[in-house]
Structure formats: structure tokens, C-alpha cells
Amino acid sequence: MPTPRFLTLDDVAEILAVSWSQAYALVRRKELIAIQIGGRGQWRVEVDELERFIARKYAEARGEVPPEVPDVPEPVEVPVESPSAEAGGRRRR
């Protein structure tokens, strides 16, 4: 039988020696990437993704990398033209 590509949250919880609720919290906080299949509660974690998560946590524990911060887009400055520029640069009184 081939090695499975995906794990259930029960599998993840067992591997990490945590409760199902703790495994689900990691997914909710996007610390551990998972996909939802079908109905409610049907989450799957790719084996490679779990291995990356574990390696990242070890690196954080060693102080090698800062904890991940969710991607927040940089603010974009949009140039705003004054209303007088649209009217040919002159204001009418």
C-alpha cells in the first residue's frame, strides 16, 4: 500500500501528540496549512506540509527564524488629483 499523501486532523493530532482541537486551532490560525474536503470538519493536511510545519517550529525554537507573520499587503499610495486639475487648473467663482 502506498504512503498516503494526506492526513486527517486525527492523524495530525496523534503525530504531534496534541488533541484534535489543538490541531484544528493550528489550521484555523493558518500555522498549519490544510484543505477542507466536502462537509464540515473534513480537513486534510498534506504529509509534506506537516513536515515543513515541524521543521519550522524547530527552527523557531532554535531562534533561527522569526515566527511567521501573516502576509499583510503593503499599503499602496494612489495619487489623487485635485478637483481643479480636472477643470483645466482653474477654479470658477
N, C-alpha and C positions, 0 to 999 in steps of 0.2 A: 504494500500500500504506500503510495507516495506521501511525502511530508505535506501536511495541509498548508495552504497559503494564508488562510485567515483563522483567527482565533475568536471565540466568543468572549464576552466580558467575564463569564465564569472562569474560562481558561486563563485569561489575563490576571484575574484576581488570585487564582491558585499559584501562578508563576511568580507573582510579586508578593505573595503571602499577605494579601490585604483582603478586605471584604469586597463584595460586588459593588456596594455603594461607593467605596473609595475608588475603585476602578472607574466607575461611571463618572465620579466627580473629576477625575483626570481628563476624561473625554469631554465633559461639559466645559471645563476650563481651557480646553484645547491644548493641554500639556501633552496629551497622547492623542494622536490623530486616529480617528475611526470613521467608518462609514455606516450609515443606517440602511439596513436592508429590510424591506417590507414594513410590517407594522411596528407598533410601539415596542421599544425595548430590544429590537433585533439589531444590535450593534456588532460590527466585526472590525477587528484590528489585524492589520497585516503583520505577519511574523517579523519582517524586516523593520517595520515601524516600531514595534515593541523593542527590538534590539537597539535601534537608534535612541529611543527614549531612555533605556537603561544606560547606554554609553554616555548620553548627555548628562544624566544625573550623576554618574561617577565623575565626569569632568567637572561639573559644578561643585561637587564635594571636595575635589582637589583644588578648587579655585582657579581652574584653567580657563573657564568661560563664564561670563556673567549669566545669571538666569535669563531665560528668554522673555522678551517683552513683546506683547502682541504687536503686529505690524500696524502702525498708525500712519496714514499717508501724511506727507509733509504738506503744510498749507501752501496753496498756490495763490500768488498775488495776481489779480486780474486788473489790468489798467482800466480805469474808469475815466471817460472823457467828460468834461464839464458840459452842462447843457448849452453854454454859449458857443462851444466848439461846433456843435451840431447846427447852430443857426448862423454859421458863417463867421463866428467870432465876435459878433456884435449883439448887444442887447438892445432891444427897442423899449422905449419908455412911453 
